[in-house]
Amino acid sequence: MKKVWGGRIKKAFDKDAEKFNASIDFDKRLFKYDILAGIAHTKALFKTKIITDEEKNKIIKGLKLLLKKENGIDWKKYEDVHSTVEIELTKLIGVLGKKLHTGRSRNDLIATDEKLYLKDEVKNIKKLLLKLLKTILELAKNNKKIYMPGYTHMQQAQIISVAHWFLCYFQKFKRDYELLKFIDQRIDFLPLGAGALAGSGFLLDRKYIAKELGFKNITENSMDTVSDRDFIIDFLNFTVITANHLSRFAEDVIILNSNEFSYIEIDDAFATGSSLMPNKKNPDIAELIRGKTGLFYGNLISILTMLKGLPMTYNKDMQEDKKPLFSSIDEIKNIIFITEKFLRSIKFNKEKLLFNIDKSYMYAVDIADFLVEKGIPFRDAHFLTGKLIAYCIEKKKSLKDLDENELKNISKYFDKDFIKSLKPEKSVNLKKTSGSTSEKEVNLQINNAARLIKNET
């Protein structure tokens, strides 16, 4: 197959070098966007009077017909998606197809294709994230009256509502959603018209092309335009952060589902058995959500490393930006989708949670705060409460098992009635600050979350 760049090169391309050089196996994914860019560029060529109205209509008709013939293209014959479009178009409409590339380069065209593609995928991922946020919100609403241990250092720390735990992840994924919206704005600059690096010799109306392709802005510097892959770095950074949040959620579920905790029950439809041990019920879906995180980290590092030493402007190294981008897009959509579905299947074991809370010492801060309200300095209240907990551990007693004499032997300030009155719902409602686990604040978080979803729907 004759190359679109063949005039300067005298020898036929070495077959092994040709295979090594080709990107068609992966960049054919951009075929639709190369066609769309071609249609907009054709209109701009006519607007600048480089081609006639008849030629414009014939080229556009050919491009639209080519899009319908996508499944019939013999891709392996071509070097990349751009040469595929140009050569296949020429087959359809004759020599006129060779005019399509007037005033543009593969350098500004590939950046345009990638941005158009990424803009569409960002919309798809936003929908998936919004669905995940809706599900988390519903689970928070349904679990306001169930309570669980909150942990620091993987040690039982303070009592929280299950709704507060869900809303913790709502905030993380909300930030991911907002980051994606910001990235969408940073993508929204048209590259086409930058040429190979110095701009085009034809007065193409770039703002017109931008409007045709749905871009809000045009890039300002042609060298920056063809060398820029920050929009890919931005997106891959989003996938890294989101995958990290998904992985932490999965880890929480894995731990809380374990026999040692048994706070969460995973539906059988999202678990597997063991090929050897009949007793096993494995949280494979959660483990895979956690395990896939490394791919996103690796893809981001791959792009950063590829770009770090490149001189201005375009270099063939940049062909390697697509595989990490495409795989990250596919996988982030995959795990957000399955996480939302998986999330709806988990149930909290209310009885086990209440039993463990009752036997725990997580009311310690409530007791210390009670002493502070009696006028005792917090550090002294902390010491006395710590002493009380140490006594309970030594005697193998819960706080509520202590009698009046035991309490007064440690400190005259301890109040048996107050300690006896402590329950999970009281503990969470003793928290006063905004954003806390109290029922009032959880309801406020739920209302704010519902408002966000409504505004985005």
N, C-alpha and C positions, 0 to 999 in steps of 0.2 A: 504494500500500500504506500503510495506516494505521501511524503511528509509535508505538512503545511509549512515547515521551515526548511525545505529541501534545497532551495536555490544556492545557498552559500556552501553547503556540504557536498563534496564531490563523490565520496565513497558511500556505498550502501551501509546502513547502520548494522553493526555486528549483532547477530541474532541474540546472543546472551546479554549483550549490553542493552538491546532493545527491551528484552524481558525485564531486566533490572530497572530500566528507566521508566517503564510504563506505570501509570496510576489508574488505568481504566477499571481494574478489578474493584476498586473501592470508590473512585470519584464518579462512577456512573450513577451513584445515588443522587448526584446533583443535576442530573439530566433535565428534569422539569425546570429547575431554576436557571439553567443555562439557556433554555428555550425562552423563558420569560424575560431574561436579560436581553436576549437577542431581539425580541419583539420591541421592547422599549428602545433599544439602540437603533433599530431600523426606523422607528418613528422619528428619532432625533436626527438621523441621517437625512431623512426627507425634509424635516423642519429647517435644516441647514442647507438644503438644496443640493445635496451631494448625490441623491438618487431622486428619480421622478416618482410621482404619485403611483403610477402603474407599477414601477419596480417595488416600491414600498409594499403595495398590496400583495404582489406576487410573493415577495419574501415572507411576509407575515402569514399568508395562507400556507406556504410551504412549511414554515416552522410549526404551525398549529397541526398540520397533517403529520409532520414528523413526530410530534408528541403522541399522537394516537398510534403510531407505528412502533412505539418504544419496545414492546415485547418481541418484535421481529428483528431487532438489530443484532448483528453478529459482532458483539462487543470485542471479542478477542483480536479482531483485526486492527483495533485502534490503540493509539498511545494514551489518550486521555479523553475526557468528556467533551472538551472544546473542539478538538479535531473531529470527533465523532459527529457532532452537530453540523460543523461546517461541511464536511465531506458528504454526509448523508443528505444534507440540504441541497448540495450541488447535484447529487444524483436525481433528486426530485424535480428541481426547477432549472437545472442547467447552469451555465456559466454565471448567471446572476447571483447564485449562491456564494460566489467568491467575493462579492461586494460586502457581505455581512460584516466582515472583520475590519472594515475601513475605520480608522481612527480609534481603534481599541487594541489592547494587548491581552494575552492570556493572564498577565500579572494583575491587571485591574479587574478582569472578568472573574477570575477564581475567587478573589476577595468578595466580589458582589454575589456570586453564587453561594458562597459559604454563609454570608450574612443573611441572604434571603432564606436559605434553608434553616439557619439557626433561629431566625425570627419566628418561623412556623413552629419549630420544635419547642421554643420557649412558651408559646401559647399552649401547646399540648401539655407541657410539664406543669404549667400554672394550673390547668384544669385538674390534673392529678393531685397536686398539692392542696388545692382548694377542697377537693373531695376528702382527702385525708384530714384536713382541718375540721370539716363538718362532722366527720365520724368521731374524732377526738372530743369535739364539743358535746355531741350527743352522749357519749360515754361519761363525760364529766357531769352532765345534768343528771344522769341516771345513778350516779354513785356518790352523791353528796353526803349521804348518811352512812356510808361505810368508811371505816377508819383503818389505817395501817401504820406500821412503823416507818418513820423517815430515817434515813441513814446518813452518817458521816463516817469516813474511814471504814465503811462496811460494818459499823457498829450501830446498834439501835440507839437513836438519838432523841427524837421527839415524835409525838403523834401527829399525823396529818390525815386529812381526808383523802380517799382514793381520787375524788374529783380534783384535788389540788395536785396530785401526782400526774393525772392526765393533762391538766392545764399547764404544768411545767413543760410538757412536750408540745402543747399547743403553741407556747411562746417560742420555742426553738424553731418549729416549722413555720410559724408566722414570720420570723426573721428571714428564713430561707425564701419564703414567698416574696417578701419585700425586697430582698437582695435580687431575686430574679427579675422583678419589675425594674429595678435600677439598671441591671445589666441590659435589659431590653432597650432602655433609653440610650445606652452607650453603643449598642449595635446599630442604632438607627441613623447611620451616616453612609450615604451612597459612595462607594469607591469608583464606580464606572466613570470614565472620563479622565482618569489619572494616567492612562496609557501604560507604557512599560515602566516609567519612573518620572518622566519630565512633563507629562501632559500630552494632549492631542494637538496635532497640527490643523485640526478642523474645529470650527467654533461650535462645538456641541453644547446644547443647553442642558447642563447637568441638573439644574433645578427641575427642569421639565422631566428628565429621565427619573429623577428621584420621586417625583409625584406619581409617575406612571408605575413605578415599582413599589410604592408604598413606604418610601423612606421620608422621614421628616426633615432631614438635613443632608448636606453634602460635605465630604471631607475637605479640608482646607489646604493641605500640602500634598502634592502628588508623590513625593518620595516617601513621606510617612504612610501614605495610603497603601502603597504596594508592599511596604515592609511590615505593616502593622498586623499583628495577630493578637493584640491585647484583648479583643472581643472573645477570642477562644480561651485565653488565659482566664478572663473574667468568668466565663461559663464553667470552665473546669474547676475553678476555685469554688464556685457555687456547688458543684457536684461533690466536691471534697467535704465541704461543711455539712451539706445535707446528708451525705452518706455517714458522716460521723454521728450526726444526731440519730439517724436510723439505727446505727450500730449500737449506740448507747441504750436506745429503747429496747432493742433485741436482747442486749445483755441483761437489762433489768428483768425482762420477761423470763429469760433462761434461769436466772437466779431464783426469782420468786416462784417459778414453777417447779423447782427442784424438790425432791422428797424432804430435804432438810428444812425447807420453808413451807411448801405446799400452800402458798397464799393465792396462787393463780392456777387455774385449770385451763389447759389448752385443749380445744376441741380435737377429737380424733381425726377430723378431716384435714388438720394441719400438723399432724404428728406422724412419725413412722415407728415401726418396731425394729427389733434387732434380728439379724439373720441367725444368731446363736442363742440369745437370751430371751426366753418367752416373756419375762417380766417387764421388759423395757418399753417405755413410751418416750421417744426421743423428740426434742423440739427442733427438728431439722430446719424448718422454715426460718425460725428465728436465728439459728446458727448460720444459715446461708446469707441472711440479711447482714449479719455481722461480718461474715467472711468475705463478702464481695467488696467491702470498703477499700481494701488494698488496691483494687483495680483503679479506682478514682485517684488515689494518691499517686500511683505510678504514672497514670496518663498526664496528670498535671506536671509532674517532674520531667516527663519525656518532652513536653512542649517547651518548658522553661529551659531545659538543657539544649534543645535544638536551636533555640533563638539566641542564647546568651552570648555567643561570639560572632554572630553574623554581621558582616559589613553591610552598609546600605547599598542596594535596597533589596530587591528580590533575589533570592538564591534558591537553587533547586532543593536544598535542605527542607524548605518550607512545604514541599509536597508531602512531607511526613506529618503534617498537622492534622490530616483528615482521619487517619485510623484511630488515634486517641480520642478525637472529638466524637466520631461516630460511635465508638464502643461505649463511651461515657454516656452519650445520649440514650442509647439503647438500654443500658443497664440501669440508669437512674430512673427511667420510666418504668422499667420492670420491677424494681424493688419498691418504689413508691406505690405502685399498683397493688403488689402482693401484700405490702405492709398494711394498707388500708383494709384489705379483705381479711387478713389474718387478725388484725386488731379487733374486728367485730366478733371474732370467735372466742376471745378470752373471757373468763369469768373469775371473779374474786371470791375466795372462800371466806365469807363473813364470819362464820363461827370460829374458824381457826385463827383468824386475825384477832378477834375479840379475846380469845383464850390467851394468846401470846401477849397481847397488850396488858391484860390483867396481871400476868406473871412477871411483867417487865418492870424496869425502873425509869421508864420514860416520863414519869410525872415529876422528875427531879427538878427541872427548871421551874415548873409551876410552884413547887414547894419553896424553892429559893426566892422566887418573886413574891410569894406570900410573906416570907420573912422580911423582905425589903419593905413591903407595905406597912410592916409593923415598926419600921424605923431602923432596922439593922442594916449596916453597910453591906453592899452586895458581896464584897469579897468574904466577909464573915459569914453571910448567908450561904455562900457557895461552899465554904469550908464545913459548916454545920450539916448541910444537906449531903455533902460527900461523905461525911462521917456516918450519917444515917444510912446511906446506901451500903457502905462498907460493913456496917453491923448486920444489915439484912442479908448480904451475901455470906457473911460468916455463919449466921444462924440458919441459912437456907430458908428465909422467909420473904414473902412479898411485903410491900409497904403496908398494905391494908391488913396484914396479919398481926401487926405490932399493936400491943396494948398501950394504955396510957402511961404505965410505969416505964416501959422501955423507951417511949418517946421522951419523957421528961428526964430520964437518966442521961440522954444525949444532950438535950437542951430544953429549958423551960418554955422556950418560944414555940415549940412544935404543938400543933393543934390536931388532935385525933379526929375531930369531926370534919375538919377541912380535908385531911388526907383520905378519910373514908368517902368523902363526897366526890372525889376525883373520878371522872369517867372520861372516855375518849371525847365525847361531844363537848364536855366542859373544858377539857384541855385545849382543844382547837379554838374554842370561843374565848379563851383567856388571852389569845393573841390579838393585839390591838392595831398593829401597824398596817398601812395599806400594802396590798400584795401578799398578805399573810394567809394562813390556812383557815382562818375563822370563817364561819358560814357566811357572814355578811360580805367579807372580802372575796370569797369564792363566788358568791352570787354576782358581785360586781365584775369579776373577771369573766364570768360566763356571759354577762350582758355585753361587755365590751367585745368579746369574741364573736357573739352573734351579730353585733353591729358591723364588725369588720367583714364577716362573711356576706351579710346582706349587701354591703356596699360593693363587694367584688363580684356578686352574682348578676 
